């Protein structure tokens, strides 16, 4: 997952560009501590400015954009036991996730994310739910895997990220329904949800409710805002660098196949722009 890092880097690039253009430190830049001017927003990353990157999702203070009103959809009524278990039943009985990922854990985690599956029309809600579970199905092999295969052997530490420094004794490989990865995701996810993401990343693989919360946290912060652009945009938000623009069309198609299958189960048109 690279969206969080790429977005943060783009903000830093804009800030540095502003410094270079002005020849001095702009008065509106107060990294991490904000203290923004009254007409500016404090972004999720702790920088001041205006526009979607600052006043949109994750805005901490200032004239943040108002969240859209939620509809009356009950996600639990859409994610029925039949729907959820239909995914889980595809996993082999020996899978570690078979007794870890449960509908009750998902619904408990959902209580902390009121906007998930509840923005727009009923069909919009169904498409978002179908998209979320399509990605979860792909990332976990129908809820089979809790952790990334061979994850401990891989390096997901971005040493340039000083805000969320790596613990050298910990691994930030993929865990949970959406396979949360990298220190720059574990850190803020833990801070938001309420666990020590940097020093105890294994919590995501040990606590099913927190595990689902990390998936919903990532979705809410980096995927939800593009859902109206089509399923292809959600692929790009989750794993675009490795899959989109011809990088891995086979994997993209697998995600699309799951999505269209779940849309069909939920009785909703999948919409346009399915690939990336």
N, C-alpha and C positions, 0 to 999 in steps of 0.2 A: 504494500500500500504506500503510495507516494504522494497522494494528493495533498495531505497536510503539509508535508515538507515543501512541495513545489509552490503552494500558495504562500507559505511563509517566506520562501526565498523571493517570490515576486514582490511581496510587500517590502522586504529589505532592499531590493533593487530599486524600487520606486523612491524609497527614503534616501538611499545613497545618491540617486540621481538628483533629488531635490537639494541635497547638501552641495553637490558639485555645482549645480546651476546657480545656487544662491551665493556660493563662496563662503558660507558660514553655516552654523547649525541653525536650522529654522526653529522659531519659537514654538512651533506646534509639535515638535518631535521630543517625546519624553518616553523613551523605550521602557516597557514593562510597568512603569509606575503611572503612566498616563498623566492625569492632571491636565486634561485637554482644555482648549479654549471652549467657550460655551456653545459655539456653533459647530464643534467637531466631536466625532465619536471615538471612543476607546475600543479598538478592535480586540478580537479574541486573543491576539498576540501581545497586546499591551502597547499599541502604537496609535497615535492620533491622526485623524484624517477624515475624509468624507467619501461617500460612495458605497457601493455594495461591500467591498472588502473590509470596510471599517464599520459601517452602520448596519450591515446585514447580520447574517448568522453569527452568533457568538459575541456580538457587541456587548461590551460590559457597562458602558455608561455614556451619557450624552444623548443627542437626538437620534437614538437608535430607531431603526425602522420597526414599526409595529408588526407583531406576528399576525399572519392572516387568521381570521376566525376559524375555529374548528367546526366540523360538521357533527351530525348526530350518529355517525357510524360507530358501531361497536366492533372493534377489531377482533374481540373474542368470538363474536358471532360469525366472522369470516374465517378466522383461523380456528376452525372447528377441530375436535379431536380426530375426525376422519381425515381432514386436510393435513394436519401436522403428522399424524401417525402414518399417513400414506407415504410421506417422505422417509420417516424413520424406519418403516418396515422394509425399505429397500437396502438398508444396511445389514451386513452379516451379523449374526448373533455374537460373534467374537469381537466385534468392534468396541473400542473403548468408549465411544460416544453413545452407545446404545442405551446405557442406563444413566447417562450424564445429561444429555439434552432432552428436556421434557417440555411439554406445552405449559405446564404450570410454572416452570422457571421462566419461560418466555413471557407469560402474562404478568408474573410478578415484576420482572424487569421493566415491562412496558409501562407500569405505573409511574415510572420516572420520566417518561417521554410522551407527554400528552398529545403532541402533534403528529406522531407517527401514524400514518394511515387514516388521518382525520382532517385532511385539507382538500378542499375542492368538492367535487361531486362524489357520489357513491362509486361511480366507475373509476374516478381518479384514485380513490382509496383502495379499490381492488387492484388496480395496476401497481400501486406502490407496494402493496403487500406481496403481490406476485413477484415483483422485481426483487424485493428483499430476500424472499425465500429461494428465488432462483440462484442468486449469488451465494447464499448460505449452502444450498445443496451442492453447488459446484465446489466451493471452498472446503467443505467438510466431507464430501463423498456421501451425501445423504445422511449427514449426522454421524458418520462413522469415526472421523478423526477429530480429536480435541486439539491436538497439536500438529504442527507442520511436520511432514515426513522428513527425517534427517535434520530437523530444525536446529538442534544443538551444534551441529557442525558448521552452521552458517553464521556469518557476521552481519548483524543488523544494528550495529552501533555507528551512529553518525557522530564522530568525535568533534566535528566542527560545531555541533549544537551544544552551547554552553548553558543554555537555560534548563535543559533536561539532560544532564551529564550521565553517561553510562556507569553502572556499577560493573567493574571488571569481572566480578564473580557471577554475573547474571547474563542470561541470553534473551534477546528481544525478538525472537523468531515468532512465526505465526501461531496464534492460539485463539481458540474460541470460534464462534459461528462464522465470523467474517475474517478470521485469521489475522488479528491485530498484530502488526509488526513495527519494528524500529522504536528506538528510545524516544524519538520526538512524537510518537503516538502514545506509547505506554505512559509517558510522563503526564501529559495533559488529561488523558483518559482517567488515570488514577486520581488526579486532582479533582476532576469533575464528579466522578462517581463515588469516590471515597475509599480508595485503597492505595497502597504504595506501589505504583506502577513501575518505578525504577528499581526499587530494592526487593520487591516481591512480585515480579511479573508472572510467576507461576500461579498466582491467585486466579488468573484468568482460566487456567486449566483445572483448578481445584474447586472453584465455587461456581456452580451453574448459573446462578442469578447474576453475579458479577460478569460472568462470561457473556451472557446475553446483553447485559448492559453495555459492555464494550462495543458490541456489534451495533447496537442502537445508537450509542454515542457517536461512533464513526459515521453511521448513516445520516444521523441528524445534522452533523456538522459539515459533511463533505459530499453527500450524495443527494439528500432530500431536495436541495435547492435546484438541482438539474433534472429532476424527475419529469418535469413538464416538457423537456427537450427530447424525450424518447428514451427507451431502454438503452440504446447505444451510449448515451451520455453517462448513464450509471456505470457502464463497463469502464469507460474512460476515467471516471472518478475513483474507481476501485483499483484498477490495474492497467490503466491506459498505456503506460510506458512499455509494458511487456507484451501487450496484446493488440492494441489498436494500430490503425494505419498500416495494416498488413503484417504486423510483427508476429501474430499467432492467430490466424483466421480460424483454425480448427477449434481452439479454446473459446474464441468469441462465439462461434456457432453453437457450442455446447451450452453456453450461458443462455443464448437466445432460445434454444430448444426447451430448456427448463422453463424459461419465462413464458413462452407461448403455451406450454403444457399447463402451467398453473393459471394463466389467464383463462384458458379453456375450462378448467375445473371451476373457476370462480364466475364464469359466465360473463366475461368482459372482453371487448376487443383489445388486442395488445397495442394498438396505435401504430404510429409510423416511426421511422428512424431507429430501427432495432439494432443495427450494428454500428461499429465504430472503425 
